[in-house]
Amino acid sequence: MKRVDMIVKAPFFYTMEGDGLGFKEDVAMVVDGGKIVEFAPVKDVDDMYKAEEVLELDHHAVMPGFIDGHMHTSDNLFRGLAQDTNSWMMYGVQPFANAGEWPEKISAGRLSIIEAIKAGTTTLGDYHYVMDETTDFIHKTGARGNLTLMLRAAKQKVYKPGELYEFDDEAGEIGLKQNIEYYDKWHNKDGRIRVLFGPQGADFVSPELLMKIQKAAKERNTKIHMHVQQGDRETYQIEKKYGKRPTAFLDDLGFLDETLIAVHLTDCTDEEAALIAKRGASMIVNPGSIGIIDGIVCPSMAFQEAGGNVALGSDQAPGNNCHNIINEMKNVCLFNKLKYQNPEIMPAWRALRMATIEGAKAIGVDDVTGSLEAGKQADFIAIDLNAISMMPVYTYPMRNIVPNLVYSARGCEVALSAVAGKVIMKDQKVLNVDEEQIKSEVAKLPEEVGKRAAAEFHEINGTNAHFMREDRL
């Protein structure tokens, strides 16, 4: 009898092996040294292995932990402050973003990381200007991070519609230097943290800096995590400066290749999305955020049909309002069914693959996670099938577990999460951090942030300022 760290017993496993969901039953998952050893017959596993820990998940479905490819967790400080408005970035969130201080943003961001983990996310793709403390917190939770320090040369200010960005090239160079330092400090930390390079977008840096960033990423065998053609605002900026749409501009630079993870593609045509995919780049789609911010369904299906890998992302709370990949699975299904007026478009099983193995491929972590296979890290979650939203459970003549997860679940159905064979969340409690203390800290922040933002908020006089005067908020 061989000694191992863990045996996981459950009636149903979704492994994501092959082209489907890799469904298994009557088996147990054996874990040792943080990795999956094998799936053994459940009737024989106790005779084959002696485990330090046995997880008896007798009314659960076990599957890979979710991948959230694109997050701005520190923007959680501004949750609910920029929805339902045009010019979302400059006239919606910017007055509050200008008022928020980084310690406040980082504190609020911790709460959104907890939110994501409790809803089943085990790999977090956070992306912002200040990342050291957030990276340390993600590492402390025990989760996996695919993290990016964002950089830009465009000066931070509220730009009026049609106004071209002012560049500070020295600030861009400093940002690249900081990216390299961040990579050197954190990349491969305990095998759970990977670091990417993060220009905010092609419109926020010069072509020369873009190519320097690409060179730095390639030299370090990592990827570039960047907003690409994320709206008509970006398209306008690139066309005015370079006479081309962003996709053509990046293609002419030689920037569209396997190093690039392209986020959003909001203003891309299907043909442009297909070109990016064919060049070898991958995509992260954020259906909830872009649906709320722009009222647009991004061309993720055109990207997939061209052979590209697409991950799901929750983006940020002043847009999407939550960090919950179950919500994004539902959104990507519903929005595409509406877009194409076809209920068979984007079935639930495909969304689940986007949240797991296809997402892992898109962001470059499929060598360690995204599926439950021998040799991979044991990153898994357990869905409570006794939760009201998951019942009743059918297994014959069809299984309804995945449709219920995608279309009915809310996140609280996730009963357990593990990363590298260590349980990091159980019974909706993140084990390695003090959630109540963090909630108490965040509850104190809005009063001062609101006071600092008020003058600019009223000066801009956007949609939400009108709503306040009209007693609609």
BELNOR-V120327 format. One line per field, one symbol per residue. ss: DSSP state (h for helix, s for strand, l for the rest). psi: psi as a letter, one per 40 degrees, with the letter a starting at -180 (. if undefined). burial: # if it has 24 or more other C-alpha atoms within 12 Angstrom, else .. Layout:
# BELNOR-V120327
ss->???
psi->???
burial->???
This chain:
# BELNOR-V120327
ss->lsssssssssssssllllllllssslssssssllssssssslllhhhhsssssssssssssssslsssssslhhhhhhlllllllllhhhhhhhhhhhhllhhhhhhhhhhhhhhhhhllsssssssslllhhhhhhhhhhllssssssssllsllllllllllllslhhhhhhhhhhhhhhhhhhllhhhlssssssslslllllhhhhhhhhhhhhhllllssssslllhhhhhhhhhhhlllhhhhhhhhllllllssssslllllhhhhhhhhhlllsssslhhhhhhhhlllllhhhhhhllllsssllslllllllllhhhhhhhhhhhhhhhhlllllllhhhhhhhhlhhhhhhhlllllllllllllsllssssslllhhhllllllllllhhhhhhhllllllssssssllsssssllssllllhhhhhhhhhllhhhhhhhhhhhhhhhllhhhhhhhllll
psi->hhhidihhhidhhhdeiaebefhiifiihhhhfeihdihihdeeddddihidhhhggefihhiiiihhdhigdeeddfheeeifiifdddecdddddddhidddddddddddddddddeehehhgihadheddddddddddeihhgihhiiiehihihhihehiihigddddddddddddddddddhfhfeehihiighdideeiidddddddddddddefaihhhhhfeiddddddddddefiidddddddefegaedhhhhcfdeiidddddddddeeiiihhgdddddddefihifddddddeeihhiiiebidecdeighdddddddddddddddefheeigidddddddecddddddefeeddidigiheiighiihhheeideeiihieheiheddddddediedeehdiiihfehhehhffhhdeigdddddddddeddddddddedddddddfadddddddefe.
burial->...##############...#.###.######.#######.#..##..#.#..##.#############################.################.###################################################...#......#......##.######.##..##.#.#################.######.##....#################......#######...###############..#################################.#.#############################.........#####################.#######.##########.#.###.#.......###############################.#.#..#...#..##..##..#..##..#.####........
